Amino acid sequence: MTAFTMNVLFAVIWVAVSGSATFLNFLFGFLVSAFAIGLIREQAQGVSYLGRIGRILSLTVLFFKELALSAWKVAVLVTRPKLDVKPGIFAFPLTVDRDFEITLLANLITLTPGTLSVDVSEDRTLLYVHAIDCSDVEGTKRDIAEGFERKIMEAFR
């Protein structure tokens, strides 16, 4: 049973025991059980449940930051009088190797304006990405590796 499933189960048990089936009471039970699970997992030398939630929130914050920055860059790029772009497709070498992680990375790249995940190689070592401006492919690869890919590995490993 995953820690999240156990957390939801404990919150439901809390709602049943307390006799108050409100959203705030469920939320309170969820938070208290998350704290309790976090205490137990730390003592058992396991992966911290609360730490994982923090890493997932960090990935979410990074995504929204990149979303805003990419939207701004694309808006500036397309409002210039002379559209000076070099679109293209490049191969991004993957460090992540699980299907879930590859899918999440591909979706995060696709959701940011100016980039689109096109395909994954048969051996799952390359992700092909279309970019609206490929003038600095190495910089874009570095940004993806040090940003989304690193945060995904921190959150889910």
N, C-alpha and C positions, 0 to 999 in steps of 0.2 A: 504494500500500500504506500503510495507516495505521501510525502509530508503535506502537500496541499489537500489531498483527499482526506487525510486524517484531520487536518485543520477544519475543513468544512463539516466533517462528521462531528467533531467536538463542539462546533458552534451550534449545530442542529440539536445536539444533546443538551447544550446549555439552554437553548430556547425551550425545549421540552421540560427540563427540570425547573426552570424559572417560571414557566407558565405564562410568559408574555411573548407572543409571536409577532413582534414588531421588527422592522428593519434595523432600527437602532440597537435593539437588544441582540439581534443576530450579529451585527457589526461588533458590538462589545464582546460577545462570545468568541467571534473570529479573532479579534485582536488579542484577547487574553490567551486563547489557545495557541496562537502563533508565538506569543512570548514563551509560553510553557514548552512548546515543541523546540523552540530555539535554545532554551536552557538545556533540555535533555540531549539534543543532538550535539551540542558543543562538548558535553561531558563524555559522550560516547565516541569522540574524535571523528564525527561525521561531518558532512558538508553542512554548513550553517544555513538553515532555512531562511532566517531573517537576512543573512548576508546575500543569499541568492536573490531574494526579493529586491534588495538594494541594488544588486548588479543589473537586474532586469529593468528597474526604474532608471538606472544610469544609461542603459541602452536606449530606453524610450526618450530620455532627455536628449541624448546625442542625435537620435533620429529627427526630433522636432527642430533641433538646432540646424542640422544639415538640410532639412526641408526648407527652412526659412532662408538659409544662405543660398541654396541652389535656386530657389524661386527668385530671389533678388538678382542673382547672376544672370539667369535666363531672361528676366524682365529687362535688365540693362542691355543685354546682348541683342534682343530683338527690337528694342526701341531706338537703336542707333540708326542714323540715316543710311549708312553703308553696312550691310550685313556681312561681317567678316568672320565667318566660321569655317572650321575644318572638320566636318562630321566624319565619323568613321567607327569601325568596330575593332576592338582590341581584346586580346586574351588575357584574362586575369588569373594568375596562378592561385589555386585555392589551398589554404591551410586547413580549413574546416573540411571534415570528411563524412560526417553523418548527414543523412538525407534531410533531416529537419533543419540542421544548421545551414546547409547549402540552399535549401528552399527559402529560409528566412533571409539570408544574405541577398539572394536574387530578388526577393520581394522588396527589401529595403532599398536596394539600388534602383529598382524600377519605380518605386514610389517617389523618389527624389526627382524633381524636374531636371531635364537635360540628359538623363541617362536611362537606359533600358536594358535589362538582362535579356539576351537573345537565346542562348542555349548553354548547356553544360556538356563537356566532352564525354565520350563513352566511358573513359576510365575515371571520371569525376575528379580530375585534377585541374581543369580549366573552366572558367566561366567566361563566356563571350558576352561582352558588353558594348552596346552602341552608345556613343556619346555625341552630343550636339557639337562639341568642340574638342577635338583630339590634338590640340596643339601641344599639350604637355601630358602625354600618356603615362610616363613614369610617375609624375606627380599625382595623377589621378589614381594610379595603382597603389601608390604609397598611402594616399588618403583613405582608400577603401580598406587596406590591410591594417593600418594603424587606428582606424575608426571602427567601422561596423564589424569587421571580422574579429578584431581583438576583443571588442565588447561582447560579441556573441560567444566567443570561447570562454571568456570570464564568467558569463552568466549561466552557461549550460554545461560546463564541465566540472 
